[in-house]
Amino acid sequence: PFGFPGGDGSGEAPTPRGADVRVDLDLSLEELYLGTTVKVTRDKMTLAPAPGKRKCNCRQRVVTRQIGPGMYQQYTEDECDECDAVKLVREASEVEVTVEPGTRPGREVRFFEEGEPEVDGDPGDLVFVVRQAGHPRFARVDGVEEARLRSSGKRAGGGGGEEGKRKQKKKNKRQQIPGMPQNDDDDERTAIPESGGDDLALEVSIPLVDALVGFSTKIKHLDGHAVPIATKGVTRPGDVVTLVGEGMPRAPARESGDGDDDYEEEQQQQRNKKKGDGKNNKKGSRGDLHVTFTIDFPGSLTEKQKSVVREHFKAPPRDEL
């Protein structure tokens, strides 16, 4: 069978639909960790009555016309109803956008038929796209390997030359553990792109003495709760400690204003399958926190201090390496 305009073989044109309205929703990492509800006021175009009449519900009708003996011509013509006239008016409306704890950047919260109106058709949707602001301490990652790469600066493209030195200098500006000596320089790690995973990465700098003899302290988390962390042995630069269950909450698979999104659910299931079916991958669980250590070496030592260090570590002089 051959169809006419409409594409589905029915001969009827598809119902026109208004355009979707897409809005970036900028949220802090704290808001994504805890979940939040944001009230958004927007100017929305709506249809209102207007004086007069107009053609509406137009559809195409197939007309067959005889143009000669045994000769026929087929063509389509519009057939419309008569409706009351309408006009577009702008009005303010308020929308409450609920973002679940652990929502990943790029996720969409959709409000059906809240977009641009369409005369004699269906309105489009209003779509909020979650965007995450950079954080001076924590970064979202997918696993410990990405945390290591982030720490080493490889994802920032660091290398040789002056550019590499500049990025290395930025990389060396570390976040200190609360209660330990602070570095007043700004943390530049927010310049490195984040994957938006369920794990968190944190770089902390510890004094040399703590790196040698061990330490016990606490890390202030995004919601303010204290996370204990301790070491007993020697800590080397770049060592990583993983704190299980102290990452981002794993958000529900579906997020929309007032409907379901099977595609997003399928995507979440695929991500969980890749990570395994362990306890931490179940709905309502959390990712992990990967803490990478850097060592705060003293800027210089006196001759007496050098002598004490050599004596203590029994380090003989060496003419060559």
N, C-alpha and C positions, 0 to 999 in steps of 0.2 A: 504494500500500500504506500501511496505517496501522500505526504502531509503538506499542508499549506503553512503560512507564517505562524510560528509558534514553536516549531522545532521538535515537538513531541508527538507529531502525527495527529493531534486532536483538531488542528485547524484554528485553535485559539491562541492568541498571543499571551505570553506569560504576564502575570500581574506585575506591574512596575513597582519598584522598590526604591525608597529614598536612600541617600548616601549614609554610610556609617560615619559617626563622629568619633575620632580617636584622640584621646587626651593622655599625655604623660603624667603619671602620678609619682612624684619624687618623694621617697621615704628614706629615713635614716636606717642604719643597720639595727639600731635599738628597736625601732618600730617594727621592722621585719622579724626581729627575734621574738618580741612579745606579742605581735599582732596588734592591729589598730583599726579603728573606724574613723574615716575622714568624711567630713561634711563638705560637699562641693556645691557652690552656687553657680549656675550657668544661665546664660541667655539662650532660651530654646525657641525655635520657630514652630508655631502651631497654626492650624487651620481655623479660621473663624468665618461666620456667615458674612456675606456681602450682598448688596442690592443686585437684583437682576437674575437672569438665568444663564446657563452655559451648557455646552455639550459635554456629556459625561458617559462613562462606561462604553466607550467606543470599541467596536470590534469589527473585524473584516469579514465581509460576506462574499462568497463566491457567486458570481453572476455568469450565467451561460446565455449567450446571444447568438441567434442565427444570422449570419451575414450573407448567406447565399444558399442555393440548393445543395443540401448535404454538407454545408460548411458552417462550422460553429466556432465561436470565440469565447474563451473563458478569461475572466479578469476578476479582480477583487475590488470592492468599494467599502468605504467606512459606513458603518451603521451605528448611530449614537442615540443615547437617551437624552432627555432634557432634565437638568438638575438645578438646584439653587446654586447661585454663584458663591464662591468662597474666596478668601484672601489670606495671605500669610501675615501673621502678627508675631511680634517678639514678646516673650514673657519670661520672667525669672522663675527658675525652679531649683529646688535643692535636692541633691542626691546624697545618700549615705553609702559610702564605699567601704565594705568590710574586707579587710585583708587578713588572712589567716596567718598565725605564727609560722615562720619558716618559709614564707612565700619566696620563690626565686625571682630574680630580676627577669623581665621579659614576659612574665605571666600576665594574662589578660583577665580583667573582671568585666563581664559583659552585662549590660542592661538592655534587654530585648525591646525593640520598638521605641527606644528613647532617643533615636538619632534624628536625622533630617526627615521632615514629612514629605509625602508624595501625594499629590492630588490624584484621587481615584486609584490609589495604590497603598502599599504597606510602608510604614516608616522604617528607616534604617535603625541600626543599633547604636547605642552609646558604649564605647569600649575604652576602659582605662587600662593603660599599659604600665605595669609596675617598673619603676627605675630606682636603683639603689644608689644613694650618695656614698662617697668615699668615707672611710673611717680611719682615724689616726692610729688605731691600735690593732684592730682585728681585720682580717680579710676572709672572705668566703672562698673555699677551695674544695676540690673533689679528690680527697684522699691525701695521704701523707707525702706521696711523691710530688704532688703539685705544691705542697707546703715547702718541701726542700728546694724545688726549682725556684719558687718565689723568693726564698731566703737567699739563694745564691745569685739572684739577679738575672738568671738566664732568660726568664720570660720578659724581662725589660729590654733584652737585646744588648746587654752589657758586653763589651769586648775591649780590644786594645785601643790605643790612641787616646786623644784628649777626650773624645766622647765617652769612651769606656771608663776613663778615670773620673769623669764628671758623674757618671751613673754609679760608679763604685763609691764615690764620696757620698752620694745620696743614700746608697744602700747602707752605709755605715752609721747613719743616723738612726739609732735604735730606740724603741720604747722600753723604758725601764720598768722593772717590777715595782708596784707601789710599796713604799717603805724603804726602798733602796735609793742610792744617789741618782738624781734625775739629770737627763741631758736636756738642756734648754732649746736645742735645735728642733725645728719642725720635722715631723716624720714625713718622708717623701714616698712611702710605699703605696700610697693611694694612687700614684701615677701608673702603677703596674695593673694591667687589666685583670679582673677577677672572673672566675668561671661561674660564680654564683651557686656553688655546690652546698651540700648540707654540712660539711665540715668547716671548722674555723681554724685559721692560722694566726699565730701570735709570735712576734720576735721580742725577746727580752734580753737585757744585758745584765750580767752579774759580775761582781768584783772578782779579781783574780783569786783572792783568798777563799771565797766561796766555791770557785771552780776547783780548787785543790782539795779542800777539806769537806765539802758538802754544805748544804744549807736546808732550811725549812722556812717557807713563807707562804703567802697567799696571793692569788691573782683576783683582782676585782673584775667580775664578769659584766656583760652588757646590761643585765637587770640589777646589778649591784651586789649579787650574792658572791661570797668569797669562795674561791676554789683553792684548796690546799695543794701545794706542790713541794716536793722535797727530793734531794739527792744525797747519797751517802758516799759515793766514790768521786773520782775525778770527772769533771765535766769538760769536754773539749768543744772548741768553737764549731758550730754547726750541728751539735748533738740535738736530737729531737726527742721530746717526751710527749707521748700521746695520752691524753686524759679522756677515757672512754665516756661517751654520753654527755660531754660538756660542749657539744657543738650546737648547730642550729636545730630547732624542731623540724621534723619532716612534715611538710604541709599536706593536707588532704589532696587527693588527686584532682578533685573538681573544684573550680572556683568560677562563679559567675554571679551576676546580679540576682537573677530569679529563674535560672534554668540550669540544665545539665550540659556538660561538655564531655562527650564520650572520648573525643580525640585526646584531650588532656589527660583523662584517666588512663587511656592506653599508654601514653607517653610515660606517665609516672610508673606504671607497672613494668614497662621495659627497663626504666632506670633501676628499679628495685631488683629486677631479675639479674641485671649485670652486676650489681653489688652483692648478690647472694640473698639467701632467705633467712639470714640471722635475725636475732632478736632486735637489733638496732634498726632493721629495715622495715619494721612493722609500722603501720599508721600510728601516729602519736609518739613515736620514739624520737631520738635525737642523734645527730651526727657526733663526731669527735672533735676535740680541740688539740691541735698539734702545736706544741711550744718549741720554738727553735732558740737555742742559746747562742749568744755572743759573749765574749769575755772582755771586760773593761780592764785592759792592761794599764799599768801606771805609765805616765809620760816619760819618766826618767828615774834612775836610781843613783844614790850616792855611792861612792867607792866602798864605804863600809857596808852598805846594803848589798852591793854586788858580791863582796867577800862572804857575807853571811849566806847568800843564796848558793854560791859555789860550794861552800863548805857543807851546807845542808844536803844538797843534791849530789855531792861528790862528782862534780862535773870537771874533768881535767881539761886544761887548755888544748886546743886543736889547731894545728898549722893549716890544715885543709879539710874540706868536706868530702 
